Amino acid sequence: MRVELLGPLRAFRDAGELVLGPARRRAVFAALALAGRPVAVGELVAAVWGPGAPAGAAGSVHGYISGLRRVLGRDLLTSGPAGYELAPVRLDATVFERLIHRARDEPGERVAWLDKALGMWHGEPLAGVPGPFAETERARLVDLRLTAAELRAETRMDDGEAHGLPAELAALVREFPLRERLRELMMLALYQCGRRADALAAFRDARTTLAEELGAEPGIALRRLYEGILANDVVLKRAKTRLDVLPSRVAARYQATVDRPFVGRTPELDHLSAMVADVRRGRGGVAWVEGDYGIGKSELLVRALGSSHGCQVGWTVTDELTGRTPLRVLLDCLGIESPGQSEESRVLALVDALCARSPVILVADGLQWADDASLVLWHRLAATTATRPLLLLSASRPVPRGETLAKLRRALHDRVLPLGPLAPSEALTLSQNLLGASAGPELQRLIERIPGNPRYLTVLSESLDLRTEYGVRELRDGHTTPKPLLETIRDGFEVLSHQALRWGALLGPEFTLSEIAALTGQPPSELVPVFEEAATVIDTSGSHLTFTHPLFREACYDGIPPATREALIRQLS
């Protein structure tokens, strides 16, 4: 049986429409169709009449059930100890909600899915059906319809297609004059279509209506938008109206990450997932994931955001070039292509407006490269997370990158989530998952040499030439450390290419600052900053300097061009 709720209540079976009868009998049918389980007579009485039900309401329900059985047949409407139950039906409202979820999950096809969903409506939902249950369900469905219409308008404006939207949104505003989000979108659509005066007039109309009907002023999001349009803010002509759950450019970059095996990190993942759950409930927060290159910071954040349904997520990946443009990190997070007039106050205003609509998660992956202006603003936003649904997540390497970053880290020291190497058992499990087979004894010993770094283990699994015996993968005789692994290590630690560290690699497992100074001709005071930057790969705590892991020395040595290496060795001798 197919049931339509998105308009007058109708039911169909075998391509024919069923006559459901008078209003209250239809109300009983609607309650049964939406319940999907046995419903007691008392529940049906409450659904149709509410707390003021007449004395004979239960008898009336039995009469309505008898009438429905004559129409539907006893096979579709059964009774039992728990009450009456309608056989499973296909509800158009359920299909509508599934289409909305699909639209949220597929940004590229969002408008098409929303058009299909909104095209299912043919009037007021449950039109003519009385009772508190129908009223509640009617309000819920109308709200879903408006949310879908708003999301469609947001998506079209984000795609630069505001044309035609002012008229569509104006019709919805006339139907629902007290819904501020509709008025906000209409104002923005007018402004993006070059109708600034009409957008300002729309705000004045909203203020008058809200004052007359509710005795209230417009909310903060509407007021912020009005102020931006009044100031002729060019950012509003480009800024996204809503942040994607995971921006497509970021999703593409991390697709391989999501597809890879994930091992360990249970406490860290639980902590971040709890923060995401908190922001969905309106409680913001800050987390700073810190760890070496390749340790799994980005993968951890991607997986933590798997539970971010219902949130807006702005995600940026920073690099050395990013740090040269003021506010670039925040602008990228918020989907603003060009700085324009985006000084701090306007970026803050945009975050205010986004938070007023639904929870917001901003992610800065590679915060060590961020520009100073973005770091200062990140700090200001962090101070506001306790009072609004804003979650700030960042990932950074533990390297010195300037006083502004150091100051921010000190201020957020209790929010830092250190990410260390995988335990040996976890490293072995990850490697065997990547290889799709068990590792033999020699291969296990090689895996143990890798410092629990998921990126290194992944490259190792992809670059090894292995033999297989009885389903076990094992190293071939005469194997050496794969070149791709050494190159990956050097990519992650650029300091390994510094002349001072190359001398250290040639000198042996340990060396002194004085030896390096003598060989390079530089005073020790000039070399100290180099070894401070190399703190992850060089241990400076003892009387001699040492590489923190043999692989770091091997990668450094391997990166010296052969001719340079020969010249340095001759100089040593």
Wavefront OBJ file of the C-alpha trace (Angstrom):
o trace
v 0.000 0.000 0.000
v 1.221 3.475 -0.873
v 0.286 6.438 1.305
v 0.605 10.141 0.458
v 0.990 12.637 3.299
v 2.570 15.586 1.442
v -0.821 17.051 0.598
v -4.316 15.656 1.221
v -4.100 12.231 2.896
v -4.510 9.518 0.243
v -3.915 5.740 0.140
v -3.510 3.474 -2.902
v -3.517 -0.271 -3.364
v -3.179 -2.167 -6.646
v -3.163 1.151 -8.528
v -6.556 2.111 -7.109
v -7.260 4.805 -4.522
v -8.860 3.718 -1.277
v -11.732 5.693 0.253
v -10.581 6.388 3.807
v -13.810 7.972 4.996
v -14.547 10.940 7.309
v -11.939 13.195 8.927
v -11.451 11.414 12.282
v -11.254 8.002 10.650
v -8.550 9.431 8.413
v -6.775 10.745 11.519
v -6.721 7.205 12.977
v -5.368 5.865 9.684
v -2.612 8.534 9.606
v -1.521 7.693 13.159
v -1.313 3.981 12.296
v 0.516 4.591 8.983
v 3.168 6.782 10.598
v 3.666 4.626 13.700
v 5.005 1.524 11.957
v 4.175 -0.532 15.076
v 1.158 -1.632 17.148
v -0.737 1.369 18.571
v -2.905 1.081 21.647
v -6.457 2.473 21.680
v -5.437 5.062 24.261
v -2.701 6.369 21.960
v -5.174 6.646 19.096
v -7.597 8.571 21.293
v -4.806 10.999 22.233
v -3.770 11.327 18.575
v -7.275 12.253 17.415
v -8.691 14.269 20.355
v -5.820 15.071 22.689
v -6.327 15.526 26.454
v -9.903 16.743 26.013
v -11.239 13.520 24.504
v -14.959 12.806 25.108
v -16.062 9.878 27.267
v -16.970 7.664 24.296
v -13.744 8.303 22.352
v -12.437 4.737 22.755
v -15.675 3.316 21.335
v -15.429 5.723 18.423
v -11.884 4.480 17.710
v -13.151 0.890 17.540
v -15.799 2.067 15.087
v -13.201 3.830 12.921
v -11.059 0.674 12.935
v -14.022 -1.401 11.743
v -14.650 1.063 8.938
v -10.976 1.011 7.881
v -10.946 -2.781 7.879
v -13.850 -2.827 5.454
v -11.800 -0.630 3.109
v -8.336 -2.088 3.661
v -9.066 -5.698 4.505
v -8.120 -7.559 7.670
v -4.761 -8.572 6.153
v -3.579 -4.937 6.194
v -5.028 -3.883 9.556
v -4.503 -6.422 12.349
v -4.975 -6.388 16.114
v -3.055 -7.894 19.013
v -2.329 -7.476 22.725
v -0.329 -4.271 22.045
v -3.045 -2.693 19.923
v -3.837 -2.165 16.247
v -1.138 -2.380 13.578
v -1.112 -1.386 9.944
v 0.949 -3.518 7.546
v 4.120 -1.804 6.244
v 3.302 0.972 3.809
v 5.332 3.128 1.412
v 5.096 6.713 2.698
v 5.888 9.595 0.383
v 7.145 11.498 3.457
v 9.789 8.810 4.051
v 10.940 9.026 0.430
v 11.069 12.813 0.768
v 13.331 12.604 3.830
v 15.632 10.099 2.130
v 16.026 12.435 -0.844
v 17.002 15.280 1.501
v 19.644 13.091 3.160
v 20.964 12.124 -0.261
v 21.134 15.787 -1.257
v 23.237 16.545 1.833
v 25.581 13.631 1.103
v 26.085 14.460 -2.609
v 26.954 18.173 -2.969
v 27.495 17.858 -6.731
v 23.919 16.616 -7.277
v 22.332 18.511 -4.390
v 20.010 20.771 -6.409
v 18.760 17.851 -8.539
v 17.902 15.754 -5.470
v 16.220 18.697 -3.755
v 14.190 19.491 -6.864
v 12.985 15.889 -6.922
v 12.132 16.008 -3.205
v 10.283 19.328 -3.352
v 8.438 18.174 -6.487
v 6.691 15.510 -4.367
v 4.625 18.144 -2.544
v 1.055 18.856 -3.669
v -0.405 21.009 -0.924
v -0.553 21.290 2.829
v 0.584 17.986 4.405
v -2.210 15.894 5.923
v -4.672 18.514 4.729
v -8.043 18.188 6.404
v -6.848 15.637 8.978
v -7.746 16.793 12.520
v -6.125 16.117 15.888
v -2.937 16.967 17.778
v -0.955 14.125 16.195
v -1.678 15.381 12.696
v -0.883 18.964 13.745
v 2.504 17.944 15.133
v 3.384 15.870 12.084
v 2.154 18.631 9.773
v 4.464 21.152 11.477
v 7.409 18.741 11.242
v 6.890 18.099 7.550
v 6.456 21.790 6.759
v 9.699 22.533 8.569
v 11.476 19.826 6.550
v 10.076 21.285 3.342
v 11.301 24.781 4.253
v 14.719 23.442 5.261
v 14.989 21.730 1.875
v 13.935 24.908 0.059
v 16.498 26.911 2.042
v 19.252 24.400 1.316
v 18.382 24.551 -2.391
v 18.604 28.350 -2.370
v 21.905 28.228 -0.452
v 23.379 25.750 -2.915
v 22.325 27.744 -5.960
v 23.833 30.921 -4.546
v 27.028 29.070 -3.653
v 27.159 27.978 -7.309
v 26.697 31.596 -8.458
v 23.125 31.032 -9.650
v 21.106 33.553 -7.648
v 18.971 34.537 -10.645
v 15.334 33.538 -10.227
v 15.717 32.974 -6.498
v 14.306 36.336 -5.271
v 10.854 35.550 -6.685
v 10.858 31.956 -5.357
v 11.951 33.070 -1.895
v 9.510 35.998 -1.839
v 6.639 33.534 -2.376
v 7.826 31.463 0.577
v 8.224 34.581 2.726
v 4.596 35.539 2.017
v 3.533 32.053 3.112
v 5.808 31.967 6.191
v 6.467 35.615 7.115
v 7.978 34.856 10.555
v 10.733 32.490 9.337
v 13.847 34.649 9.456
v 16.096 32.304 7.485
v 13.845 32.676 4.439
v 14.018 36.452 4.710
v 17.790 36.290 5.117
v 18.191 34.204 1.970
v 15.840 36.477 0.034
v 17.892 39.532 1.052
v 21.131 37.829 0.049
v 19.684 36.686 -3.293
v 18.491 40.216 -4.047
v 21.915 41.609 -3.163
v 23.756 39.045 -5.288
v 21.433 39.901 -8.193
v 22.459 43.573 -7.934
v 19.234 44.714 -6.204
v 20.793 46.283 -3.105
v 17.941 48.746 -2.480
v 15.374 45.911 -2.625
v 17.487 43.862 -0.208
v 17.543 46.741 2.302
v 13.792 47.241 1.847
v 13.269 43.525 2.541
v 15.009 43.949 5.904
v 12.794 46.882 6.830
v 9.735 44.803 5.957
v 11.054 41.940 8.120
v 11.639 44.267 11.064
v 8.091 45.686 10.796
v 6.468 42.241 10.528
v 8.402 40.777 13.450
v 7.640 43.795 15.622
v 3.904 43.683 14.834
v 3.491 39.910 15.114
v 5.975 38.988 17.843
v 7.009 42.249 19.420
v 10.635 41.307 18.676
v 13.622 42.600 16.723
v 15.249 40.561 13.905
v 17.825 38.002 15.062
v 21.588 38.443 14.915
v 22.062 36.693 11.546
v 19.510 38.941 9.839
v 20.960 42.070 11.455
v 24.533 41.139 10.488
v 23.454 40.592 6.905
v 21.677 43.952 6.840
v 24.810 45.688 8.136
v 26.939 44.008 5.466
v 24.564 44.984 2.657
v 24.317 48.523 4.030
v 28.137 48.719 3.896
v 28.048 47.308 0.333
v 30.251 44.390 1.440
v 31.725 42.698 -1.633
v 32.420 39.547 0.408
v 28.682 38.858 0.644
v 28.603 38.628 -3.128
v 31.061 35.738 -3.015
v 30.888 34.109 0.430
v 29.207 30.753 0.788
v 25.837 30.819 2.543
v 26.547 27.432 4.092
v 29.675 25.332 4.536
v 29.782 21.839 3.020
v 30.029 18.787 5.272
v 33.417 18.061 3.670
v 34.455 20.389 0.814
v 34.944 18.421 -2.401
v 38.566 19.510 -2.851
v 39.379 18.220 0.626
v 37.307 15.059 0.201
v 39.241 14.235 -2.975
v 42.567 14.736 -1.205
v 41.616 12.472 1.683
v 39.661 9.789 -0.195
v 42.700 7.505 -0.142
v 43.003 8.142 3.595
v 39.421 7.018 4.216
v 39.931 3.904 2.090
v 43.076 2.792 3.976
v 43.016 0.511 7.032
v 42.826 2.392 10.323
v 44.511 0.956 13.392
v 44.807 2.253 16.950
v 44.087 5.840 18.083
v 40.985 4.726 19.979
v 41.297 7.220 22.886
v 42.039 10.120 20.541
v 39.223 9.213 18.142
v 36.763 8.833 21.012
v 37.797 12.235 22.388
v 37.343 14.039 19.068
v 34.103 12.202 18.264
v 32.728 13.295 21.644
v 33.622 16.894 20.798
v 31.774 16.589 17.487
v 28.748 15.174 19.335
v 28.948 18.079 21.795
v 28.955 20.741 19.087
v 25.940 19.073 17.463
v 24.201 19.652 20.809
v 25.287 23.292 20.847
v 28.477 23.075 22.945
v 31.614 24.280 21.181
v 35.252 23.478 21.849
v 38.862 23.529 20.659
v 41.295 20.683 19.899
v 44.862 20.893 18.607
v 46.160 17.574 17.220
v 49.960 17.593 17.275
v 52.332 15.035 15.836
v 55.163 14.387 13.411
v 54.871 14.214 9.653
v 52.916 11.133 8.547
v 51.809 10.193 12.059
v 48.096 10.245 11.071
v 46.788 13.659 12.147
v 44.698 14.272 9.015
v 43.328 10.736 8.968
v 42.257 11.048 12.593
v 40.387 14.295 11.886
v 38.673 12.868 8.791
v 37.425 9.875 10.742
v 36.297 11.997 13.697
v 34.159 14.059 11.324
v 32.323 10.950 10.195
v 29.770 11.788 12.899
v 29.385 15.448 11.891
v 25.966 15.062 10.212
v 23.985 18.256 10.661
v 27.096 20.425 11.062
v 28.673 22.874 8.672
v 32.356 22.083 8.157
v 34.978 24.406 6.717
v 38.301 22.672 6.074
v 41.545 24.119 4.785
v 44.912 22.501 4.117
v 47.739 24.981 4.697
v 51.249 25.066 3.251
v 54.209 27.441 3.051
v 52.482 29.633 0.472
v 49.369 29.935 2.624
v 51.315 31.752 5.312
v 52.118 34.633 2.970
v 48.538 35.907 2.681
v 46.899 37.537 5.720
v 43.794 35.696 6.965
v 44.197 33.046 4.243
v 43.492 30.135 6.603
v 40.167 31.563 7.811
v 39.180 32.732 4.336
v 39.741 29.244 2.938
v 37.813 27.684 5.821
v 34.860 29.950 5.102
v 34.938 29.434 1.336
v 35.871 33.023 0.455
v 37.877 32.982 -2.760
v 39.392 36.461 -2.480
v 40.173 38.609 0.555
v 38.354 41.657 -0.826
v 37.234 43.684 2.173
v 37.472 40.727 4.562
v 39.097 42.342 7.557
v 38.813 40.523 10.865
v 35.496 42.017 11.902
v 33.750 40.776 8.771
v 35.195 37.309 9.029
v 33.938 37.205 12.616
v 30.527 38.418 11.461
v 30.339 35.612 8.907
v 31.185 33.036 11.584
v 28.457 34.582 13.770
v 25.924 34.194 10.974
v 26.910 30.589 10.249
v 26.709 29.629 13.939
v 23.251 31.187 14.140
v 22.019 28.659 11.539
v 23.588 25.376 12.676
v 26.733 24.031 14.382
v 30.011 24.963 12.695
v 33.292 23.020 12.625
v 36.403 24.764 11.271
v 39.473 22.632 10.516
v 42.972 23.994 9.866
v 45.185 21.109 8.723
v 48.842 22.176 8.885
v 48.443 25.069 11.328
v 52.232 25.419 11.616
v 52.187 27.173 8.217
v 49.362 29.600 9.054
v 49.813 33.360 8.713
v 49.966 35.447 11.866
v 46.635 37.211 11.207
v 44.827 33.867 10.952
v 46.488 32.628 14.142
v 45.414 35.740 16.062
v 41.858 35.388 14.781
v 41.848 31.634 15.550
v 42.723 32.604 19.129
v 39.851 35.096 19.259
v 37.411 32.509 17.933
v 38.674 29.933 20.446
v 37.657 32.274 23.268
v 34.041 32.232 22.015
v 33.529 28.475 21.648
v 32.184 28.034 25.178
v 29.087 30.074 24.382
v 28.137 28.918 20.882
v 28.132 25.850 18.598
v 31.634 26.339 17.160
v 34.300 23.613 17.157
v 37.854 24.551 16.126
v 40.092 21.641 15.108
v 43.684 21.981 13.990
v 46.577 19.708 13.116
v 50.178 20.794 13.490
v 53.692 19.440 13.573
v 55.726 20.116 16.737
v 58.191 22.451 15.037
v 59.127 26.075 15.810
v 57.328 28.376 13.371
v 57.335 31.777 15.028
v 56.256 33.533 18.176
v 52.596 33.950 17.166
v 52.134 30.183 16.760
v 54.050 29.553 19.995
v 51.845 32.050 21.840
v 48.680 30.394 20.519
v 49.930 26.954 21.544
v 50.717 28.203 25.045
v 47.211 29.657 25.343
v 45.664 26.351 24.196
v 48.131 23.999 25.896
v 45.340 22.144 27.703
v 43.564 21.513 24.377
v 46.586 19.870 22.700
v 46.077 16.226 21.727
v 49.543 14.694 21.170
v 49.695 11.948 18.583
v 52.682 9.649 19.038
v 53.913 6.580 17.162
v 51.772 3.471 16.922
v 52.592 0.731 19.380
v 54.681 -2.127 17.846
v 51.668 -4.454 17.798
v 49.554 -1.771 16.103
v 52.294 -1.075 13.542
v 52.445 -4.787 12.709
v 48.643 -5.021 12.431
v 48.512 -1.982 10.131
v 51.306 -3.340 7.927
v 49.654 -6.753 7.612
v 46.328 -5.087 6.759
v 48.072 -3.040 4.068
v 49.826 -6.133 2.693
v 46.709 -8.280 2.914
v 48.720 -11.099 4.476
v 50.760 -12.076 7.522
v 54.355 -10.871 7.759
v 57.232 -13.325 8.098
v 59.948 -12.999 10.792
v 62.390 -10.947 8.693
v 59.664 -8.600 7.493
v 58.416 -8.192 11.072
v 61.918 -7.154 12.147
v 61.977 -4.539 9.383
v 58.554 -3.240 10.415
v 59.848 -2.920 13.966
v 62.585 -0.607 12.641
v 59.953 1.816 11.325
v 59.112 4.292 14.131
v 55.367 3.504 14.309
v 54.592 6.053 11.584
v 51.520 5.127 9.455
v 52.795 7.095 6.415
v 56.148 5.290 6.479
v 54.475 1.924 6.976
v 52.180 2.611 4.013
v 55.079 3.553 1.725
v 57.027 0.527 2.970
v 54.168 -1.843 2.125
v 53.847 -0.332 -1.350
v 57.558 -0.376 -2.236
v 58.871 -3.677 -0.874
v 59.739 -6.539 -3.215
v 58.397 -9.509 -1.261
v 58.077 -13.229 -1.751
v 55.037 -15.222 -0.612
v 55.276 -18.606 1.056
v 52.130 -20.379 2.259
v 50.238 -17.091 2.469
v 53.014 -15.316 4.427
v 54.839 -12.303 2.955
v 58.597 -12.252 3.512
v 61.619 -10.200 2.463
v 63.812 -11.402 -0.373
v 67.499 -12.042 0.268
v 69.757 -9.014 0.054
v 67.006 -6.458 0.571
v 67.788 -2.824 1.373
v 65.674 -0.016 2.782
v 63.364 1.033 -0.093
v 64.299 4.333 -1.726
v 60.660 5.585 -1.698
v 60.640 5.253 2.103
v 63.822 7.297 2.483
v 62.440 9.917 0.077
v 59.196 10.101 2.069
v 61.143 10.682 5.278
v 63.124 13.496 3.638
v 59.892 15.017 2.269
v 58.527 15.181 5.784
v 61.639 16.660 7.354
v 63.154 19.258 5.045
v 65.786 20.010 7.679
v 67.423 16.661 6.782
v 68.787 18.326 3.655
v 70.625 20.959 5.693
v 74.406 20.820 5.356
v 74.880 20.566 9.130
v 72.765 17.404 9.367
v 74.486 15.900 6.328
v 77.787 16.268 8.142
v 76.177 14.618 11.169
v 75.038 11.663 9.056
v 78.584 11.236 7.723
v 80.203 11.513 11.158
v 78.318 8.520 12.526
v 75.700 7.644 15.172
v 76.764 10.581 17.373
v 78.595 13.885 16.938
v 79.066 17.241 18.634
v 78.088 20.780 17.795
v 81.761 21.756 17.842
v 82.564 19.122 15.191
v 79.797 20.408 12.931
v 80.931 23.998 13.453
v 84.489 23.091 12.489
v 83.398 21.277 9.341
v 80.919 23.935 8.162
v 82.985 26.942 9.172
v 80.007 28.386 11.061
v 80.080 29.473 14.690
v 78.033 27.225 17.035
v 75.631 30.105 17.780
v 74.518 30.076 14.126
v 73.956 26.312 14.185
v 71.809 26.236 17.333
v 68.606 27.373 15.479
v 69.174 24.636 12.895
v 69.225 21.909 15.528
v 66.286 23.481 17.364
v 64.260 23.170 14.158
v 65.507 19.572 13.834
v 64.356 18.667 17.361
v 62.156 15.853 16.048
v 65.029 14.085 14.275
v 68.024 15.149 16.421
v 68.348 14.471 20.153
v 70.246 17.329 21.819
v 69.704 16.291 25.440
v 73.047 14.514 25.972
v 76.691 15.466 25.669
v 76.598 14.360 22.014
v 74.033 14.945 19.300
v 72.325 11.825 17.906
v 69.623 11.052 15.357
v 66.417 10.097 17.186
v 66.017 7.071 14.890
v 68.507 5.236 12.635
v 66.162 5.701 9.658
v 66.499 9.489 9.945
v 70.279 9.201 9.623
v 69.922 6.746 6.735
v 67.450 9.065 4.934
v 69.755 12.037 5.464
v 72.799 10.099 4.206
v 70.873 8.745 1.205
v 69.812 12.283 0.253
v 73.372 13.514 -0.219
v 74.203 13.529 -3.957
v 77.015 11.009 -4.652
v 79.487 13.640 -5.867
v 78.815 15.813 -2.801
v 79.134 12.796 -0.542
v 82.536 11.901 -1.980
v 83.746 15.475 -1.552
v 82.597 15.573 2.061
v 84.214 12.227 2.845
v 87.511 13.446 1.326
v 87.258 16.545 3.520
v 86.738 14.338 6.596
v 89.807 12.237 5.791
l 1 2 3 4 5 6 7 8 9 10 11 12 13 14 15 16 17 18 19 20 21 22 23 24 25 26 27 28 29 30 31 32 33 34 35 36 37 38 39 40 41 42 43 44 45 46 47 48 49 50 51 52 53 54 55 56 57 58 59 60 61 62 63 64 65 66 67 68 69 70 71 72 73 74 75 76 77 78 79 80 81 82 83 84 85 86 87 88 89 90 91 92 93 94 95 96 97 98 99 100 101 102 103 104 105 106 107 108 109 110 111 112 113 114 115 116 117 118 119 120 121 122 123 124 125 126 127 128 129 130 131 132 133 134 135 136 137 138 139 140 141 142 143 144 145 146 147 148 149 150 151 152 153 154 155 156 157 158 159 160 161 162 163 164 165 166 167 168 169 170 171 172 173 174 175 176 177 178 179 180 181 182 183 184 185 186 187 188 189 190 191 192 193 194 195 196 197 198 199 200 201 202 203 204 205 206 207 208 209 210 211 212 213 214 215 216 217 218 219 220 221 222 223 224 225 226 227 228 229 230 231 232 233 234 235 236 237 238 239 240 241 242 243 244 245 246 247 248 249 250 251 252 253 254 255 256 257 258 259 260 261 262 263 264 265 266 267 268 269 270 271 272 273 274 275 276 277 278 279 280 281 282 283 284 285 286 287 288 289 290 291 292 293 294 295 296 297 298 299 300 301 302 303 304 305 306 307 308 309 310 311 312 313 314 315 316 317 318 319 320 321 322 323 324 325 326 327 328 329 330 331 332 333 334 335 336 337 338 339 340 341 342 343 344 345 346 347 348 349 350 351 352 353 354 355 356 357 358 359 360 361 362 363 364 365 366 367 368 369 370 371 372 373 374 375 376 377 378 379 380 381 382 383 384 385 386 387 388 389 390 391 392 393 394 395 396 397 398 399 400 401 402 403 404 405 406 407 408 409 410 411 412 413 414 415 416 417 418 419 420 421 422 423 424 425 426 427 428 429 430 431 432 433 434 435 436 437 438 439 440 441 442 443 444 445 446 447 448 449 450 451 452 453 454 455 456 457 458 459 460 461 462 463 464 465 466 467 468 469 470 471 472 473 474 475 476 477 478 479 480 481 482 483 484 485 486 487 488 489 490 491 492 493 494 495 496 497 498 499 500 501 502 503 504 505 506 507 508 509 510 511 512 513 514 515 516 517 518 519 520 521 522 523 524 525 526 527 528 529 530 531 532 533 534 535 536 537 538 539 540 541 542 543 544 545 546 547 548 549 550 551 552 553 554 555 556 557 558 559 560 561 562 563 564 565 566 567 568 569 570 571 572 573
